[in-house]
Amino acid sequence: MTLPVLILNTGSSTFKWALLSDEEQFLGTGSEEWEAEDALTRKAQIEKRLRAIPPCRAVGHRIVHGGLVFEDSVVVDEAVRRELEKLLTLDLLHMRPALSALDAARDAFPEALHVAAFDTAFHRTLSKAAAGYALPTEWTQRWGLRRFGFHGLSVSWSVDWVRRNLQPFPRRLIVAHLGSGCSVTAVLDGRSVDTSMGFTPLEGLMMGTRAGSVDPGLLLHLQNHLGVTALELEDVLTNRSGLLGVSGISADIREVLKAADQGNSNAWLAYDRFIFSARRAVGAAAGVLGGVDALVFTGGIGEHNPRVRHDIAAAFESLEIDASAAEDEGLISASGSRVRAAVVKAREDLVLLREVRRFSAVSAS
């Protein structure tokens, strides 16, 4: 019997794992919240979980940031691990737990093939105009300043799902990944041409605890005139803003909506601002594409909250949501709608599995 593949997906708040067969069947899965914030404790937590997992022939690792170095998935060796270490400062929130998981898994399964797949890789097709910031060219070239984009594994899966299920394939596709992190990607002929997240996952839409895009002049004002330190600013923008910061209640949109429906004005403002932020990003993507043929909702909120989907889709006169459509997965637009809309379950695990199989086939040949 062929040994299974282990998939590791570390986030800022949770650690997820799955054992998958080559037939893409679950042989085991789990998710747990981090017990502490420091890297050593998190690595110990991962090591404890890995000791309970049976042997595997390969491990697929979701790595959020590939920087300028990694434009495609890669087999992890010592040289790759050293390069990944250099990317830590680009996104400590996601990279630190991901590298803790990578190290723990390499220790636990030293004979296994370890493959890293990057969320930034799908957006390597951005043009120079789309990827760049209007900063001095000297800075851009010296420090590699550019829009990287994220949620690439999720967007890639959504594009593949649309290709298999919506005919004819929509040339102008918008993918809205809405979860604890949120992004909107403009996809033309299956390729990313613009995306709302940028140099880091802080840019773009309002999110659960992240502020999204904020006028940089406002941030400079906070630092230069109001005494807010860079560390405090980073903490606020990352952990104390978004739905949580505006509502004062929760980063969970279900809790925010519950409070809003009970008359809490801050909760209602948080929801209203979240929808406005998403509409703005979807509208911008449509502008880049010169129109839209299909809109996909994915991620925890996108998959499970029909009210959010309806309120975002209402911005389009040419898109009509079918109120009777199944909420699980599939087409949710009405039969006469000029723009099609669908709900797609995010399956980064299957994207990782397929990347592992690709490299396994290469090593076997």
C-alpha positions, -999 to 999 in steps of 0.1 A, spaced: 0 0 0 13 34 -10 19 57 20 -2 88 22 7 124 18 6 148 47 -6 183 41 3 211 66 -14 245 65 -4 269 92 -22 301 97 -18 331 121 -43 315 145 -46 278 136 -26 248 126 -44 224 101 -32 191 88 -46 164 65 -35 129 54 -46 123 18 -44 93 -4 -34 95 -41 -71 92 -48 -76 125 -29 -94 108 -1 -91 120 35 -73 94 58 -72 118 87 -76 155 93 -74 180 122 -73 216 132 -63 233 164 -56 268 176 -21 278 187 -15 275 224 10 304 225 25 330 202 62 321 205 79 300 179 94 274 202 60 266 219 43 264 185 70 240 172 65 219 203 28 218 197 33 208 161 58 181 171 33 166 196 7 164 168 31 149 143 40 121 167 4 109 165 4 109 127 13 76 109 42 75 84 38 94 52 59 94 20 57 132 14 47 164 31 31 194 13 37 227 30 16 258 24 40 288 26 23 322 23 53 343 10 77 333 -17 93 367 -21 113 374 -53 130 340 -50 103 314 -53 79 318 -83 69 281 -82 66 252 -58 99 237 -47 114 206 -30 127 217 3 164 211 10 189 230 32 195 257 6 158 263 2 153 264 40 180 291 43 163 312 16 130 308 34 145 322 66 154 354 47 117 359 40 106 360 76 106 398 79 82 401 50 54 385 69 62 373 104 25 366 111 23 338 86 59 328 79 71 321 114 45 294 121 49 280 86 87 276 91 81 261 126 58 235 110 83 229 82 112 223 106 91 200 128 79 179 99 114 175 84 125 163 118 96 139 122 97 126 86 133 129 75 129 104 46 98 120 32 98 143 2 90 179 15 74 202 -11 67 239 -4 39 256 -24 36 294 -22 5 316 -21 24 343 -40 32 320 -70 -2 323 -87 3 361 -90 37 359 -108 18 367 -140 10 403 -128 24 429 -153 50 453 -142 23 480 -141 1 460 -119 29 447 -96 47 479 -90 43 508 -66 48 544 -76 80 546 -55 115 557 -67 129 531 -91 161 530 -70 141 518 -40 121 493 -60 152 477 -75 173 478 -44 148 463 -20 125 443 -43 94 464 -35 64 451 -54 29 437 -51 32 400 -44 -4 390 -39 -16 362 -17 -43 335 -14 -28 321 -46 -35 284 -37 -71 292 -31 -75 313 -62 -58 287 -83 -82 261 -70 -112 283 -78 -100 289 -113 -95 252 -118 -131 245 -105 -145 271 -128 -127 256 -158 -142 222 -149 -177 234 -141 -186 266 -160 -188 263 -197 -179 283 -216 -149 292 -194 -153 329 -184 -124 350 -197 -130 377 -171 -133 361 -137 -132 377 -103 -123 355 -73 -133 369 -39 -116 349 -11 -133 361 21 -122 346 54 -102 358 83 -80 373 56 -97 387 25 -86 394 -11 -101 399 -45 -82 387 -76 -89 397 -112 -83 367 -135 -81 370 -173 -79 338 -193 -70 319 -162 -41 342 -152 -39 367 -124 -37 402 -137 -45 422 -105 -51 414 -68 -60 434 -38 -32 422 -14 2 437 -20 37 436 -6 21 420 25 -13 405 33 -22 438 51 -32 456 20 -66 456 4 -100 447 19 -111 452 55 -106 418 72 -113 401 105 -86 418 125 -66 435 97 -74 471 86 -68 466 49 -57 496 29 -52 528 49 -39 562 37 -2 561 44 -4 598 53 -27 589 82 -2 563 94 26 589 92 5 613 111 0 587 139 37 582 141 50 617 137 24 637 155 5 614 179 33 594 193 22 559 180 53 537 177 59 515 147 55 483 168 21 496 182 10 505 147 19 470 134 0 454 162 -31 476 156 -31 472 118 -27 434 121 -45 423 153 -68 451 165 -85 465 134 -110 452 108 -143 437 120 -130 434 155 -117 469 157 -147 487 143 -173 466 160 -155 462 193 -172 428 195 -156 401 174 -135 393 143 -162 367 135 -187 382 110 -214 359 124 -211 375 158 -209 410 143 -240 404 122 -259 390 153 -250 421 172 -259 444 143 -293 428 139 -299 434 177 -293 471 172 -256 475 179 -246 505 158 -208 498 159 -215 462 147 -237 475 119 -210 500 109 -184 472 109 -206 450 86 -215 479 63 -179 489 60 -168 453 53 -194 451 24 -184 485 11 -147 474 11 -155 442 -8 -177 460 -33 -149 485 -39 -124 458 -46 -147 438 -68 -155 469 -88 -118 477 -92 -112 442 -105 -140 445 -130 -125 478 -142 -91 462 -147 -107 433 -166 -130 456 -187 -161 439 -173 -168 406 -156 -182 373 -168 -182 354 -135 -177 360 -98 -165 333 -74 -170 334 -36 -146 312 -16 -130 312 19 -148 307 52 -171 338 48 -175 335 11 -186 298 13 -209 300 43 -225 334 45 -252 340 18 -261 374 32 -225 386 25 -226 372 -10 -260 388 -17 -249 422 -4 -217 422 -25 -234 409 -56 -261 436 -53 -235 460 -66 -239 445 -101 -271 452 -121 -261 423 -144 -258 398 -116 -288 382 -100 -284 357 -72 -308 327 -71 -322 327 -36 -330 290 -39 -295 279 -50 -277 254 -29 -254 271 -4 -228 243 -3 -209 246 -36 -219 254 -72 -236 280 -93 -257 305 -73 -267 330 -101 -301 330 -116 -306 313 -149 -311 347 -167 -282 364 -151 -257 379 -175 -229 375 -150 -225 341 -134 -217 336 -98 -206 305 -79 -195 293 -45 -163 272 -44 -150 254 -14 -114 264 -8 -92 232 -13 -57 243 -8 -50 208 5 -57 193 -30 -36 220 -47 -7 210 -24 -13 173 -30 -11 178 -67 21 197 -64 36 169 -43 25 143 -69 41 165 -96 75 165 -79 71 128 -69 68 119 -106 99 140 -114 120 123 -87 108 88 -98 116 93 -135 
